[in-house]
Amino acid sequence: MAVTASAVVDGAVALQLGLARMRQLGESPRPIFDAIGQYGESSTRLRFKKGVGPDGARWKPSARVRAGGGQTLVQKGQHGGLLGSITHRADDSSAEWGSNKVYAGIHQLGGEIRPRTAKSLRFQIAGRWVSTQRVVMPARPYLGVNADDGREIQAVVVDVVQAAEAGRMGGR
């Protein structure tokens, strides 16, 4: 991507430098995409705190929560769980955020879990062991971009471009 900007203003050295920095940002826009990814990660983490999807709808409480408390999709003291796995990455053409956990998709989209090799699934809920032939997981979307996110992402892009124009991008 190439960005060309020029200005002829007598004594406007600062403007010329700012335009040069913005051109550099246009040639290597990773700081913009990284800022978008950071925002997406932060927005997703906030959804976990609120227990809502991108559309603002509350998640259906999990069986663990209904049986004894806690928070849906958040296991207390488990930093490596779904919430702890939310991260982002960016390059010069895109930003993405999400989880690398194998079970992330079923929480986002919902679905049915059946045993593969055993006769039943066995797990604990509120200290009690449960055995069952299947578990139907409701969709609890935590990833996505809503209208508020869109406005915030636009503001993030403006902030990054203004920072580049002001020379605060560390020479990128």
Secondary structure, DSSP 8 states (H G I E B T S, - for coil): ---------TT-HHHHHHHHHHHHHHHS-HHHHHHHHHHHHHHHHHHHHHTB-TTS-B----HHHHHH--BTTB-TT-TTSTGGG-EEEE-SS-EEEE---TTHHHHHH-EEE--SSSSSEEEEETTEEEEES-EEE---------HHHHHHHHHHHHHHHHHHHHT-STT-
